[in-house]
Amino acid sequence: MWFSDQRNGAIIRYDGNHMKSYQHDPKDPNSLGSIYPECLFVDPSGLIWVGAGGLNRFDPASETFTHYRHDPNDPESISNDAVNAIHMDHLGYLWVGTTEGLDRLDVKTGKFDHFKHNPDDPTSLSNDKVRVIYEDREGTLWVGTGLPWEHNPEGGLNKFDRSKGTFTRYLHDPNNVNSLAGNKVRAIFEDSKGNFWIGTDKDGLHTLDRKTGKFTHHSYDPKHPEKLSRPPVNSVVGYDHITFILEDSDGKIWIGTAANGINRYDPVGQKITHFG
């Protein structure tokens, strides 16, 4: 098992008995790229990809790091060294979300293709601040954008059309109750029953009908706190967004937030349990 330890600036391997830590050492080029590992992904071959001062590839067999960093003189280098999301799709491409757009790495050549927001093109990425990348069971790639601590309305959910290299945008519309509650998209998840979940800022727990493009908003109801929702928004913290949505082996849905704990939803009993 691998996980990132942001407090100590390391990635950690746990084999069930022992832990081994790999940290940034400015004097050692064969170390983690920075002291802040933002995200971690284990690909099917067992290689570890980490967003930390660029994109880092770690080979556990040889315990060696390969670094991919932005080079202003190389248009095929990574867009930016601030990496927020990593995902390898079913075709073997590594998708990397940065603060300056979405990149696709050909792992064989080490070259990046770039997908960026263009204000004059409605089929481009809705925003360059990429926070989450997800591939559903049909092989469709989804990209969530927008930084929740930035006080602006920018962001959105994007569905990628591989054949055209274009995006369909899903954005908050104050005149449409079936649109996103907020544009800061951090969590995307398809559960075992095919329900497609989207988590945003504000009171933003949704399920999306991918055929119609309509969102169902599962808002918090203080009169019925047992109903499906995220925990009540912590109004003291301005960036209390949904950070993850997952399903456990019993079919229960877990909804994590930045500032007010976790909800566990039991679809059978239709009941929420809150862990503060």
HELIX and SHEET records of a PDB file:
SHEET    1   A 3 TRP A   2  ASP A   5  0                                        
SHEET    2   A 3 ALA A  10  TYR A  14 -1                                        
SHEET    3   A 3 MET A  19  GLN A  23 -1                                        
SHEET    1   B 4 CYS A  39  VAL A  42  0                                        
SHEET    2   B 4 ILE A  48  GLY A  51 -1                                        
SHEET    3   B 4 LEU A  55  ASP A  59 -1                                        
SHEET    4   B 4 THR A  64  TYR A  68 -1                                        
SHEET    1   C 4 VAL A  83  MET A  88  0                                        
SHEET    2   C 4 LEU A  94  THR A  98 -1                                        
SHEET    3   C 4 GLY A 101  ASP A 106 -1                                        
SHEET    4   C 4 LYS A 111  PHE A 115 -1                                        
SHEET    1   D 4 VAL A 130  GLU A 135  0                                        
SHEET    2   D 4 LEU A 141  THR A 145 -1                                        
SHEET    3   D 4 GLY A 156  ASP A 161 -1                                        
SHEET    4   D 4 THR A 166  TYR A 170 -1                                        
SHEET    1   E 4 ALA A 187  GLU A 190  0                                        
SHEET    2   E 4 PHE A 196  GLY A 199 -1                                        
SHEET    3   E 4 LEU A 205  ASP A 209 -1                                        
SHEET    4   E 4 LYS A 214  HIS A 217 -1                                        
SHEET    1   F 4 ILE A 242  GLU A 247  0                                        
SHEET    2   F 4 ILE A 253  THR A 257 -1                                        
SHEET    3   F 4 ILE A 262  ASP A 266 -1                                        
SHEET    4   F 4 LYS A 271  PHE A 275 -1                                        
END                                                                             
